[in-house]
């Protein structure tokens, strides 16, 4: 029972960062394929991504966001690390949500 309880607690601690990353991924997909983003400057797109990340509780700074354009479309990427402190162990979760075409 103790092992099962520990596994459930471990899953509960990790579910928050993964859920926020999933929401961040969805936002990047919506932004990359929106008609509005096609005409906006990359700096404004990056600022909008950083603002949404702050709302979601995702630790992304402007310099961790990559916005690039090509003939085929827009590509967005954000790289960040979330540190999760467990009782006897600390784990760094590395996330890299991205969307668009390169």
C-alpha positions, -999 to 999 in steps of 0.1 A, spaced: 0 0 0 28 24 8 44 19 -26 11 25 -43 5 57 -23 40 69 -32 34 63 -69 1 82 -67 17 111 -49 45 111 -74 21 112 -103 1 140 -87 32 162 -83 42 157 -120 7 161 -135 7 199 -129 38 207 -150 27 183 -178 -8 197 -179 5 233 -181 29 222 -209 0 207 -228 -19 240 -225 12 259 -237 15 235 -267 -22 241 -276 -16 279 -274 14 277 -297 -5 256 -322 -34 281 -322 -10 310 -326 12 295 -353 -18 287 -376 -38 319 -370 -42 344 -397 -35 373 -373 0 359 -364 9 358 -401 10 396 -402 23 404 -368 60 412 -361 80 384 -344 86 405 -314 49 410 -307 43 373 -312 70 364 -287 56 389 -262 22 374 -265 36 339 -260 55 351 -229 23 368 -215 3 336 -220 30 315 -204 29 338 -173 -9 333 -172 -4 295 -173 23 295 -147 49 283 -172 85 297 -165 93 310 -199 113 342 -205 114 361 -238 149 348 -247 136 312 -244 110 318 -272 119 314 -308 97 328 -336 108 323 -371 92 328 -405 98 309 -437 81 308 -471 60 280 -459 48 297 -427 55 305 -391 74 283 -365 71 289 -328 92 272 -300 96 277 -263 122 259 -242 120 258 -204 127 237 -173 105 230 -144 121 218 -111 99 195 -91 110 189 -55 100 155 -42 105 143 -6 140 129 -11 146 137 -48 146 167 -71 139 163 -108 142 189 -136 116 184 -163 127 198 -197 99 210 -220 100 221 -256 66 229 -270 66 240 -306 42 245 -335 42 255 -371 64 247 -401 101 252 -403 
